[in-house]
Amino acid sequence: MNAQMRRISPVMLFMLSMNAIIGSGWLFAPLYAAKVAGPAAIFSWTIGGISAILIALTFAELSSLLPVAGGSTHIPQISHGTFASFIMSWVAWITTLMLAPIEVQAVLQYAALFFPSLMHLSNGVPTLTGWGYVWATILMLGLCFVNIYSYRGLLRSNFILFVFKFSVILLTIFVIFSTRFNPANFSGMMASTTTAEGWKAIFGAVATGGIVLAFNGFKSGVEMAGEAKKLSIAIPLSTAGAVLGCLLLYLGLQVCFIGALDNSALAGGWQNLSFSGDIGPFVGLASALGLVLLLKLIYINSVVSPLGAGLVYVTGTARILYAMSRVGYVPKILSHLNHQRFPVWAIMVNFVLGMLSFLPLPGWQAMVNFLVSAMVITYAMGPIALICLRITLPDNPRPFRLPAANILCFLAFYSCNLFSYWTGWETISKLAYVLLAGVLLFVIACLRGTVKLEKAELRSAIWILPYLTGIVGLSWLGSFGGMNQIPFGWDFLIIAIFSAGILYLAIQSRRQLSSKSVTEFLNSEAIALEGGYSK
């Protein structure tokens, strides 16, 4: 690829990923995680963060091996063919499509404190009003405008947002910790680890408390790997490195939040912990502690953090749709690049469809639970593809190589399946409809001839349907909102056996590609990025 197209430095890609990771999650997740797990939410963050690092490391090697725009589409295409690629692309696109709207939702939820006409309560859930939708449209258009018209503006905005938001977060941790810290609030933390219900709450908080979503932004480095310089540094730094940095910040936020709570706030139990008007934990604490300057900074950051993440999500989502267009899953016009090398039509289509996501899933936490269940399906492709491509392309250059790959890949895949299971049957049942819609769209595309499926690729896809139906079936039978036919404790063993079986089946059914064909593919993608309009 032309050196000019390798335009994102390792530090800039790291900041892009950090900005994507730290969005609305820090504003709400410490509260929701504490409501589910109490002080043991600290364990939830640790479990979620370590698992996210494992998953990110698998994508770090894959993205250095296959540095292309829209890796969520191309990686499964190379490892398992068209059907696997279509399904994973479909789920990845649906989830990332909703990430920018969820950040805008968080901004408006905070802004409603000063402008009540933006939100109203519907069955106890904050929902956008007519004026709220108008401002959501304006904000979404603003994020798209920066992505379409100014590459330098994107990077400059990203740098400014990065410096401001992380300065405010560090200041929040330091000031609240220094002002009030009650060690007694942590008294039940270790007791939670001695009971099955305690561990169930800890694991539930990982999936439903916003923790998994809070680490999602590392995929931005995967989607933009085709434009990164110094891959051996940029990719691991922007994936696993960004997750580790954010884990430390999240732990600091959770500890200072729990320690600063007044006894009266906990009188009704952790599950009833709330703040007037759903204003979020740190605004409530700063107000209660009389920290006026910090309160103003948090208000500003409640706009800056989500919009900074939303800016990066618009960028990453467009790369996925661009890649889907390149492969032929969606119309070719969506891979058209403007003079700034941005997929302009993909961005605008994502804007229109992203606005619709405000309708069926009102409220921040309602969006979070669904997104977590879907996004971990796409995460699972990382460890599977890494092992397969280690076997298929053993000699292809990898600027970053994951040590102990087989063991770590199994643990990463197992973690993905646990995350999905922990979201609960109520959420997984909704995901089943999205997966079914993806399969039906693929069948229609094949019948119409817009997608060609070779006979050899049917064998490569043999693991997909058992995997997806297994995820749904285990949730239905499980103890997280399901039929409780699989008791808590035994579900860990059953999911481990299921994970090992699917991983083995996926490895055995991998595509057999030559090094030459992969090199030709990478060259064609590089030429497309340089050429503007992809023919």
N, C-alpha and C positions, 0 to 999 in steps of 0.2 A: 504493500500500500504506500501511496505517496506520503512522504513525511509530513506534508501539510495537513493531511487528513488525520494523522495521529496528533491531534491538537490538544488533548486533555492530559495535563501532567499528573503524576501520581498524587501529589498533594491536593490538586484541584479535584481529582476523582474521589479522594478520601473525604474531602469536605462536602462534595455532592452526596456521597453515601451517608455521611453523618447528618447532613441536613434532612435527608429523606427519613432516616431512622428517628430522629428527634423531631416529631411533629406534634400532633395533639396528644400523643401517648403520655408525655410527661405531665400534661395538664390534668388528666383524668385517671390514668391507670393506677397510680398509687392509692387513690381512694377506692376504686372498684376492686383492686386486688386485696386491700385490707378488709373490705366488707365481706369478701368470700373467705379469706384465710386468717384474718386478724394479724397479729404480729408475725405469724409464720409466713406471711407474704414475702418476707426476705428470702426464705427458702424457695418460694415460687420463682422469684426473679433469678436466683442462682441457677435453678434447674432450667428455666427457659433460656437464660443467657448462654450457658454452657452448651446446650443442645443447638442453639442457633449458631454458635461458633463452629460446631462440628459440621452442620449443614453448609455454612458459608465456606468452609475450607474445601468441601467437595466442588463447589462452584468455582472456587478460586483456581483449581487445577484445570477444570473444564474450560473456563474462560481464557486462560492463558494458552491452552491447546487450540481452542476455536475462538479467536478474538473477532467476533462478528457483531453487528448491530442486531438486537433482537435474539439473544441467545436462548430465551425460553422456547422459541420456535425451532431454531436450527439444531440445538443440541439433541433433542429427542428424534428429529428427522434423521440425523446421521447415525445415531445409535440404534434406533428401532423402527425407522421408516415413517410412512405417511400417516397411518392411523394414530400411532402414539403421538406424533408431532401435532396432529390436528387437535386431539383431545387436550393435550397439555397446553397448547397454544390457546385454545378456547377458554380453558379455566384460568390460565395466567392473564389473558386479556380481560376477562370478566372481572377478576379481582382487582387488577391494577387500574382498570377503568373506574372503579369505585373509590380508589384511594384519594384522588384529588377532591372529589365531592365530600368525602368524610372529613378532610381537613378544613374545607370551607364550612361544613356543618359545625365544626368545633369553633371556628372563628365567630360565626353568627350566634352560637349558643352563649358565648361570652359577651358578645356585643349586645345581646338582648337585655343585659343588666342595665344598660343605659338607654336602649331603644326597644322597649317591650313589644312594639308592633312587629318585630322580626320573628318572634316565636310565640307559640301557644302550647298549652299542655293538652295532649290527646291521649286519654287513658293513662295519665300520669307520665307520659313520655314527651319531652320537648320536641315540637314539630314546627317546621317552617310555615309562616303565614304567607299570604300573597306578596307582601312587601319583602318577606324573607326570600322568596324565590327570585324576586327581582334583583336583590343584592347578591344572591348566590350566582345568578347569571352574570352580573357585572364582574364579580371576583373571578369566576371561571374564565371569562373572556380575557381578563387581564393576564392570567397565567398563560393562556394560549398565545396572546399577543407577544409576550416576551420571548416565548419559544420560537415563534415563527419569524420574527423580524430582527432579532439581535442575538447572535452568538456571544459577542463580547458582553452584551447586556446581561445575558444569562449567567456568565461566569462572574461578572462584577456583582450582580445581585446576590449570587450564591455566596460570595466571599463576605459581603457586608452582613447578610443574614446569619452566616455561620458565626462570625465574631460576636455579633450582638446577642444572639440567642444563647450561646454557651456561656457568655459572660454573666448574663442574667441568671441562668440556671446555677452556676457555681456560687454566685452571690446569694441566691435563695437558700441553698444548702447551708452556707456559712452563717448567714444572719439568723435564720430560724433556729438552727442548732445552737447558736450562741445565746439566743434570747430565752428559749425555754426547752428543756429536755427532761422528761420524766422517765427514768429507768423502769418505774413500776409498770409502764404501759407494755413492756416486753415480757411480763411475768408469765404469760401463757404460751410463749413461743415454743419452748422445748416440750411442753406438755402435749402439744399438737402432734409431735412425732411419735407419741407412744400409743396412739389409737388409730384404728382404721378410718374413722370419720375425720380425724385430723389430717391424715395424709390425703384423703379424698378431697378435702377442701384445698389443700396445698396444690394438688395437681389440677383441680378445677379452676383455681385462680390463674394458672398458667395460660389456659385456653380462653376462659371467659372473662378474665379481669383485664384484658387488653395487653397482656405481657407479650404474647407471640406477635401480635400486630406491632407492638412497640419496637421490635427488632427487624421488621420487614424490609426496611429501606436498603439493606445490603444488596438486594437484587438489582439496584440501579447500576452498580458496578458491572454486573453481568450483562445488562442490556446495552451498556455503552462501551463495552470492551473493544468494539471495533474502532473506536476513536481515541483509545488510550495510548500514551507513550510508556516506554519502559515497563512492559507487562510483568516482568518478574517482581517488580516492586508494587506497581499500581494495583494489580488485581488482588493479591492477598491483603494489601493494606486497606483497600476500599471495601473488602468483604469481611473477613474475619477480624481484621484490625479495627474496623469501624464498629463492629458488634461488641468487641471487648471494651473499647473506649466508652460506648454508650451504656454497657452493663454497669460499669463503675459509677457513672452518673446516676443511673436509675436506682442503684442500691443506696447511694447517698440521699437521693430524694425520698425513697421509701423510709429509710431510718429516721431522717429529720422530721418527716411527716408524722410517723407513729409517735416519736418522742415528744412532739410538740402538742399533742392532743390533750385537752383538759378532761378531767374526770367526768364532768357533766356530759361531754360529748359521747362518752362510752357507757353512760348509764343504761341505755337500752340495748346494749350489746353491739358487737362489731357489725353485724348484719344490718343494723338500723342506723349506722353512722351516715350522716348527711350534712349538707350545708344549705342554708337558706337560698332558695331560688336555683338550686343546682349550679352554684357558681364555681364549683371546683375546689379542690382541697387547699391549694396554696393561696388563692385569693382569700378564702375563708380564714386561714391561719394568720395571714399577714394583717387582715382587718381586725381580727380578735386580739392580736398582739400589739396593735397600734403602730405597725411598721408602715408608715404612710409612703415613704419614698419607694420601698420595696413593692408595696401594693401597686403603685403607678407603673413601675417597671414590669411587673407581672401582667398587668392589663395590656401594656404595649406588646409584651412577648406572647400574649395569648392570640395576637394577630400575626406577629412575625413568625413564630415557630410553625404553626400549621401552614401558612402560606409559603414559607420556605420549603417545607416538605412537599406541598402541592405542586410547586414549581418543578421540582425534580420528578415527581410522579407523572406529570404531563409529558416530560421528556422521555421517560422510560416506557410509558404506555404507547407512545407514538412509535417507538422502535419495535415493539412487539407487533403492532399492526403493520408496520413497514415490512417486517420479516414475513408475516403471513401473506402479504401481497406478493413478495418476491417468490415464495414457494408456490403460490397460486390458490391459496385458500380464500382470498377475498379479491375484489377487482384490482387490476394492475395500477390504476390511477392512484391508489393509496400508497404506492411506493415512489410517487413523484417527489423529488427534492427541489426546494427553492434555491436561490443563490447562496443562502447561508448553510446549505446542505441539511436542512430540516425537512422532514416529511410533512409538508403543510396540509395536505388533504387528510392524512391520518389524524393529525392533531384536531382538525375541525370535526371530523366524524366522531372522534372520541368525546369532544365537547358536547355535541348534540345528545349522544347516548348517555354520557355521564350525568347530564342534567336529569335524565329519567330516573336515575338511581336514588334521587331524593324522595321519590314517590313511594316505593314499596317498603323502604326500610328507614322509617323516621327515627331520629335519635342516634346519638353517638354509639352507645353500647349495642343497640340492635344491629347497626352496621358492622361493628367489630366482631360479634359472634359469628355472623355469616362469613365474613371475609377470612377469618382464621381457618374455618373448616375447609374453605376452598383453596386458600393459598398453600396449605401444607401438602396438598396433592401435587402441586407443581414443584414444591421443595423436594419431594420424594424422587423426582427425576434425576437430581444431582448425584446422589450416591449410586443409583443404578447405572447411569450413563458413564460415570467415572470408571467403575470396574469393567464394564463392557469395552470401553475404548482403550483401557490398559491392555486388554487381551487382543483387540482388533488392530490397534495402532500402537504397538509397543515402542517403536523407534521414532515416532513423530516428536518433534521438539516440544517440550513443556517448560516454559520459563519458571513455573512454580510446580513442584511435585510434592504431593501429600505423602508423608511417611505413614507406615502401618495402614495403608489404604483400605485393605479388606476389612479389618476390624472396625476402623473408624466409619467406613461406609455403612456397615451393618448397623452400628449404633446410631448414625444419622438417620437412616431409613426407619429404624425402630422408633426413634424420637418423633419423626413425622407422623407415623401411624398412631402413636400415643396422643399427640396433640389433637389430631383429628377426632379420636375417640373421646377425649376429655371435653370437647365442645358440647357433647350431649346430643341425644336423639332429636330433640326439637329443632336444633340447627342442622344436623346432618340430613334430616328428612327434607329440608329445603334444598340442600346441596344436591340431593338425588335428582331433583327436577332439572337442575342446571346440567348435570352430567348426562341425563337422558336427552335433553335438548341438544347437547353437543353431538351425541351419537346419531340422533335423527338428522341433524344438519349434515353430518358426514355422509350418511347414506344417501341423502338427497343430492349432495354434490357429486357423489360417485355415479348416481343414476343419470345425472345431467351431463356428465363428462367433464365437469370443471376440475375435478380432482381425479387423478388416475392412480389406481391401486394395483400394483403388480402382485402376482400370485405369491412370489417369494416374501412380500411384505406382510401377507396374512399370517404367516408363521411367526414373523417378528412381533406381531401385535397380540399373540396368543395369551399374554399375561395381563393385558390391560383390563378386559372385562372381569376376570376373576378378582383382580385387585380392587376395582371400583365397587363391585357388588359385595365383596368381602368387607370393605370399609363400612358400607351402609348396613350390612347384616350384623356385624359385630356391635355397631352402635345401637341397633334395634334390640339386640339381645342383652346388652350390657347394663351396667348399674348407674350410668350417668344419664338418667332420664329415660332409659329404655325399659325392657320387660324384666330386667334384673334376673335373667336366667343365667347370666355369667356373673358370679359373685365378685365383689371387689377383692383384689388380691390375685385370684385365679386369672383375671382378665389380663394381667401383665404377662403371665406365661403363655396364654392363648395367643395374644397379639405378637409375642416374640416368635412363636412357632409359625404363625401366619406370615410374619415379616420375612423369616428365613425361607419359607416356601416360595413366596412371590419373588424374592430376590434371586433365588436359584432359577426359577422359571424364566425370569426376565433376562438373566445372563445367558442361559442356554438358547434363548430365542433371538439373541442380538443379530443385527445385520453384519454381514461380512463385507467390509469396504477395503479398498486398497489405499495405501498412502497417497498414491498418485491422484486418485479421484477426490480425496479430501483436499489436497493441495490445489487442485483445479477449482474446487468449490470456493475455497478461501480467496483465491485470486479473482474469481468472478464477483464475489461480494465486495472486495476492495475496489474493483473497477466501477461497480454500481454506485458506491458511495462517492467516488470521485467524479462520476459522469453526470450527476444531476438527475436526469430522468431515466429510469430503468426500463429498458425495452422489453 
